[in-house]
Amino acid sequence: MSKTIQLQIDKSRTLLEGLRQNLGELKAHGMSENDLQTMEKELGQLAEINEQCDAIRADLSQKVKHMNGILDGVKRSFVEKKKVIKVNYPQEEWAKYGVLDKR
């Protein structure tokens, strides 16, 4: 769980506890048990969605690592193939083989 989300959940739960203990007094200010239940439900939803996001982040992290591994292989292959052309053919013929740089 992200630190920001966890901190907000913790602060909100502490607030809810205090509000519930003093609900009789707070009713005069328009606060009801229904309001507190709604807030508690929202906190539950936040925690649940955050867990789903954590799972997605973990999956994405694995996929990105896999993709980067493949990318490294493709880059190595590219450099090796390009080197064959640069070493064995004159610069004027490089474009014929798909080597577009002039360096």
PLY file of the C-alpha trace (Angstrom):
ply
format ascii 1.0
element vertex 103
property float x
property float y
property float z
element edge 102
property int vertex1
property int vertex2
end_header
0.00 0.00 0.00
1.33 3.41 -0.86
2.43 5.52 2.07
0.06 8.36 1.13
-2.97 6.08 1.03
-2.00 4.26 4.23
-1.52 7.55 6.10
-4.91 8.83 4.96
-6.64 5.59 5.96
-4.97 5.63 9.38
-5.84 9.30 10.00
-9.40 8.78 8.82
-9.91 5.73 11.04
-8.58 7.64 14.05
-10.95 10.51 13.23
-13.88 8.12 12.84
-13.15 6.58 16.22
-13.12 10.00 17.86
-16.26 11.09 16.05
-18.12 7.94 17.06
-17.17 8.42 20.70
-18.57 11.94 20.58
-21.44 11.50 18.15
-24.05 12.66 20.68
-22.39 16.05 20.86
-21.72 16.22 17.11
-25.34 15.61 16.13
-25.97 19.26 16.98
-23.56 20.11 14.16
-25.38 17.98 11.61
-23.26 14.82 11.87
-24.99 11.45 11.93
-24.06 7.79 12.24
-25.00 7.48 8.57
-22.30 10.03 7.69
-19.73 8.02 9.62
-20.84 4.76 8.01
-20.50 6.36 4.58
-16.98 7.51 5.40
-16.09 4.06 6.73
-17.43 2.45 3.56
-15.35 4.83 1.44
-12.24 3.93 3.46
-12.91 0.25 2.79
-13.28 0.96 -0.92
-10.06 2.98 -0.91
-8.14 0.16 0.75
-9.58 -2.40 -1.68
-8.82 -0.35 -4.79
-5.34 0.41 -3.48
-4.66 -3.33 -3.09
-5.78 -3.86 -6.68
-3.45 -1.07 -7.81
-0.57 -2.64 -5.90
-1.20 -5.95 -7.69
-1.28 -4.18 -11.06
1.96 -2.32 -10.22
3.68 -5.58 -9.27
2.53 -7.24 -12.50
3.57 -4.23 -14.55
6.98 -4.19 -12.88
7.57 -7.81 -13.91
6.43 -7.13 -17.47
8.66 -4.06 -17.74
11.67 -6.09 -16.54
10.87 -8.76 -19.13
10.43 -6.15 -21.86
13.73 -4.47 -20.96
15.49 -7.82 -21.17
14.12 -8.37 -24.65
15.00 -4.79 -25.61
18.60 -5.35 -24.51
18.78 -8.44 -26.72
17.34 -6.58 -29.69
19.82 -3.72 -29.23
22.77 -6.12 -29.04
21.60 -7.91 -32.17
21.12 -4.59 -33.95
24.64 -3.41 -33.09
26.20 -6.73 -34.15
24.40 -6.80 -37.50
25.09 -3.15 -38.19
28.78 -3.65 -37.42
28.99 -6.40 -40.07
27.80 -3.92 -42.70
30.01 -1.05 -41.52
33.13 -3.20 -41.39
32.64 -5.04 -44.68
31.10 -2.45 -47.01
31.96 1.12 -48.01
29.92 3.90 -46.46
28.19 4.63 -49.78
26.56 1.16 -49.69
25.39 1.20 -46.05
21.95 2.63 -46.89
21.35 -0.33 -49.22
21.53 -2.58 -46.13
19.43 -0.33 -43.91
22.33 1.39 -42.14
21.38 5.04 -42.35
23.97 6.77 -40.17
27.07 8.26 -41.76
29.42 7.99 -38.78
0 1
1 2
2 3
3 4
4 5
5 6
6 7
7 8
8 9
9 10
10 11
11 12
12 13
13 14
14 15
15 16
16 17
17 18
18 19
19 20
20 21
21 22
22 23
23 24
24 25
25 26
26 27
27 28
28 29
29 30
30 31
31 32
32 33
33 34
34 35
35 36
36 37
37 38
38 39
39 40
40 41
41 42
42 43
43 44
44 45
45 46
46 47
47 48
48 49
49 50
50 51
51 52
52 53
53 54
54 55
55 56
56 57
57 58
58 59
59 60
60 61
61 62
62 63
63 64
64 65
65 66
66 67
67 68
68 69
69 70
70 71
71 72
72 73
73 74
74 75
75 76
76 77
77 78
78 79
79 80
80 81
81 82
82 83
83 84
84 85
85 86
86 87
87 88
88 89
89 90
90 91
91 92
92 93
93 94
94 95
95 96
96 97
97 98
98 99
99 100
100 101
101 102
